[in-house]
Amino acid sequence: MKQLMLGNEAFARGLYEAGCSFVSSYPGTPSTEITEFSAKYKEIYAEWAPNEKVAMESAFGASLAGYRSFCGMKHVGLNVAADPLFTISYTGVNAGMVIAVADDPGMHSSQNEQDSRHYAIAAKIPMLEPSDSAEALKFAKLAYEISEKYDTPVIIKMCTRVAHSQSIIETNERSEVPVKKYEKTPQKYIMMPAYAKARHPVVEARTAALTELAEVSDLNRIDEGIDKSVGIITSSTSYQYVKEVCADKYPVLKLGLINPLPVKKIKDFAAGVGKVIVVEELDDIIETHCKKIGVNATGKELFGYIGEFSQNLIAEKLGFETGEFSTLDVNIPARPPVMCAGCPHRGLFYTLRKNKLNVIGDIGCYTLGAVAPLSAVDTTICMGASVSGLHGFNKISGEEHEAKTVAVIGDSTFMHSGVTGLINIAYNESASTVIILDNSITGMTGHQQNPTTGYNLKGDPCTKINLESLCKSIGIKRVRVVDPYNLQECDTVIKEELAANEPSVIISRRPCALLKYVKHPGPIKADPDKCIGCKSCMRIGCPAISIVDGKAVIDATLCTGCKICSQLCAKDALG
Amino acid sequence: MKTQNIMIVGVGGQGTLLASKLLGKILLKKGYDVKVSEVHGMSQRGGSVVTYVRYGEKVYSPVIDKGEADIILSFEMLEAARWIEYLAKDGRVITNTQQTNPMPVITGATEYPEGLAEKIKSLGIKADCFDALTPAVEAGSSKAVNLVLLGKLSNYFDFSEEDWMQAIEESVPPKFLEINKKAFSAGKNA
């Protein structure tokens, strides 16, 4: 039966049909739903790991044990998992192992727009690149065949538009694959110098064999075109934009196996057309390959390296017409994402701002603490960087900064890679104050469980890591817990811990306001007789409060009744 | 047939995804090739959100570009204005006139522009601008704005009332079914 399916859901369906039985991932937009949908199949064991490195190593372990395995992550997650990636390339696999990496050109929900194809080249691992949901399903299945036939992990590269677009797929039954026997093979699986030296030639031979596959496989196919003055080489969502604009005017070489790239197939294609144009988002991987093999291709000088492509961009550069449109001569205010009404992070960030602190930030919903009017974050780099960054900042500058600088990190991000930074603070003794924003969920990516929530991916109760005990066991003697809805308490505790001349952790604890089990008291009312229009309540950037005709007004459809604003009102007008 | 393009725009949390899900379902059933593109993650948190629905004989791109949308279905007045350049020359805007202030307006950094509906119409654009919130509240929930808008949108399709009702039944939980059906009918007649 035909179904409309999200790219990520189709990917999960492909895993299921391929007989995958082990999934371990860390959430990250736009990759998260592959793992969430995998977990819906009872035949698949699926889990959230604390980070991508752990996920990939666990998936490798499952493959070693003889079970088809998978791990998924966003592009920056692959940076975290790069260490096992490069060496699993050498060991190869036992049962098939597939890795999904989801790039985010245009940075809809990311801190950079790195191109993950570089990893496939650098680690010498085959990479497939689907262009819609049907291919996501098909490629996931094919990836296991390639993985087992060529003894290699296989990366499937998604991007936001393939991951988060629905297109039509058809499902099939699951193939039950026999479990492979685990046999001790030290020369293959122990990567110490003597054995690793023997494996590197195996990897090179594998790349040569995979290049042969790239020459003959229909993963790399040609869509014929009428006008051979131009030939286009493309892949992924760029292929869809090209076809949208050109239909069957120009011949198109559509690449599905993006590493290693074919040589003869590209040369033959180029020989049959006039000008070769490469259409690829982000870096010039295909274009550079073409030039390296002596094919004179044009690409980046037309389309550039930055952001997402679109059909209009392709049309304009290839000389096609684009649609006319009307322009409104009005200044349209931006609508940036904001912390939700009732968000527990709000009270904490207000306190940090009020005390004019330096705030070393991290990755999560609370990155929004950087936005006006809270404007409370100084820097954000990557997962876990707040805690380690704070240590360096304080250690070298000492008293100059220690008493007015904090790190903020969410519960899930702390588990991901903040805890190692905290060990450094304890071990190398900086008088640093780390604030763990414990909202009992992984918020930004859409409410995933993590080791501190007490539930696993399947929703079953499980071991709950206790943050207080963990911090204390590392050697942090000062561990405090505050309620971020209580501004006075936050202020007092933050001041005390900053004044202490030793490492400390403040756990700001309150569940995400959007969690279904959280019961809110309900909207408060603004009393227009008491309100003097001082706008003190506007300093917290709550979307439920606005000033109408000089008086505070509460949007009852948004307000949860957290009463952070009430604590700022000197006239008791909000209650 | 030429691929048809419908953009659904609004503010994160307004229920735009249900509208595109429902539309996708009904178009698939009618035998069209369909692509629906969504935005997840960071931009959902009260930010400007857009969903693209494209259908026809063969659909390639999952997104809609400037000058391509046959219909823009907008959940909020400012969002209709924000995306107006995406409308094709003879396209139609269907918009809720409800206003939700973005943060720069809330903080007083800028003002919510006035008279947007009139300004859009003055460009010669076909525009259905109406209050979708009141009928939603009358149907039983302010959250049913999406079904009110979908009801209005249904007037521009050849599908029967039964087709729509079936898609609604398949897309919303049973306990909200009556509210949603009522909201849809209210929107259709608005």
Interface residues (C-beta under 8 A of the other chain):
Chain A: K2 Q3 L4 L6 T29 P30 T32 H108 S109 D132 R161 H164 S165 Q166 S167 I168 T237 Q240 Y241 K243 E244 S310 Q311 N312 T322 G323 E324 F325 S326 T327 L328 D329 V330 N331 I332 P333 A334 R335 P336 P337 V338 M339 C340 C365 L368 V371 A372 P373 M444 T445 G446 K535 M538 G541 P543 I545 S546 I547 T557
Chain B: V11 G12 G13 G24 K25 L28 D33 V34 K35 V36 S37 E38 V39 H40 G41 M42 S43 Q44 R45 G46 G47 S48 V59 Y60 S61 P62 V63 D65 K66 G67 E68 L78 E79 A81 R82 I84 E85 Y86 L87 A88 K89 N101 P102 M103 P104 V105 I106 T107 G108 A109 T110 E111 Y112 P113 L116 K119 I120 L123 G124 I125 S142
